[in-house]
């Protein structure tokens, strides 16, 4: 587990359990956010036999502590990723449902959205960009 996650765990008064270490390692090694069933499967693959209740509880605890955050794509499926990755967006494969992180230079897009919002009396508080298509494997 990296120093940033260690500090957040300590600051939140959370114990550093073996399951939490594995969850953080799995999220750290992923190329995008992961759904809880995938996280459970990867725990089992790593040799840690955890039940899904424990995983969901630890994910909720780590989310509350600000170590991870929830990503909800349009199909309402919940995914999780480390907050240390900062603000970014996602490519979502419509066939295999893999999600990949993408960092965009979005200043001009946000400026246009804010200007449009002002014209119709809408104030933007946050945003999400998701791009849907097919990954290289599924094309």
N, C-alpha and C positions, 0 to 999 in steps of 0.2 A: 504494500500500500504506500502511496506517495506521501510526502510531508503535508501537502495541502489537506488531504483527506484525514490524515492523522490528527492535524490541528483541529479540524472541524469536529472530529469524533470527541476529542478531549474537551473542547469548548462546550459541546452539548452534553457532556457528562456521560457519554456512551462507552460501554465496555467494548474493547476490541476482541470480539469473539472470532473463532475460526471461520464460522459461516459468514460473518460480515467481511472478513479479509478476503474470502473467496469471491463473494459477490462483487466487491470493489475491484478485484483483479480481473474478473470476467468483464465488468463494464469498462475497465481501463483498456483491455485488449480488444474490445469490439470496435468495428469501423462505423458503428451507428448505434442508435438506441435499440434496446432489446425488450421484448415482451416477457412477462414473468414466466410463462411456460418454457421459453427458450433459455432463460436464466436457470431454471430448475434443471433442465436437460444438461446444460453445460456444467452445473455443479456436480451432477451424477457422473458426467464424463471425466471430471477432474478428480473423481474418487470421493467426493463428499456426498454422502447419502442424506439429503435434506428433504423434508416434506414441504409441500407448497405453502402450507400455512406459515411455517417459519420464514420462508422466503418473502412472502407478502408482508408479514409483520416487520421484518428487518428492512425491506424496501420502504415501507411507510415511515419507520423510525428514522432512517437515513434521509428520507425526503424532508421530513419535519426539521431535521438538523441542518438542512441546506447542503448536504453532501451530494445528493443526486436530485434530479428533477424529472417530472413526468412529462412525457410528450404524447399528445393525443392527436392522431391523424384522423382524417375525415371518416374513416370507418368506425370511429369511436374506440378502437383498440388502444390500450394504454401501453406505453413503452417507457423505459427508464434509461437515463444516461447520466454521466458525471457532470456536475455543474462547472467543474474546472475547465471544461472545453469551451466555455464562453458562449456568446450568442452566435447562432448559426442556423441553417435551414437544412432541409432534407430532400433527397431523391427517394421516391418510394416505388418499388417494382410492383406493378399491378398483377403479376403472375405469381411470383414466389414470395412476395411481401417483404423482401429484404429492404432495409432502410439504410441509406448512406448519408453521411454528413456532407454538407457543402457550405463553404463560406462565400458570401457574395458581397460585392461592393454595392450597398443598397441605398446610399445617401440620396441619389437622384430619384429612385423609386419612392422612398419615404417622403421626400419633398413634394413630389407630385400628389401623393396620397393625402398629405396634410393640407395642401392647397385645395384639393377637391373637397376634402372634409370641411374646410372652412366655408366653402361656397354653399354647402348644404346644411351647415350648422352641426357638424359632427367633429368631435375631438377624439383623436386616436390615442389610446393609452398603451396598447401593445399590438403586436402583429405576429403572424406566422406565415411563412412561405413554404409550401410543399409542392414538389414537382412530381407528377405521376407519369410513368411510362414503363419500359421494360429494361431490366439490367442486361449486361453483356451476355450472361449465361442463358437468359430466357429469350433473347432476340431471335 
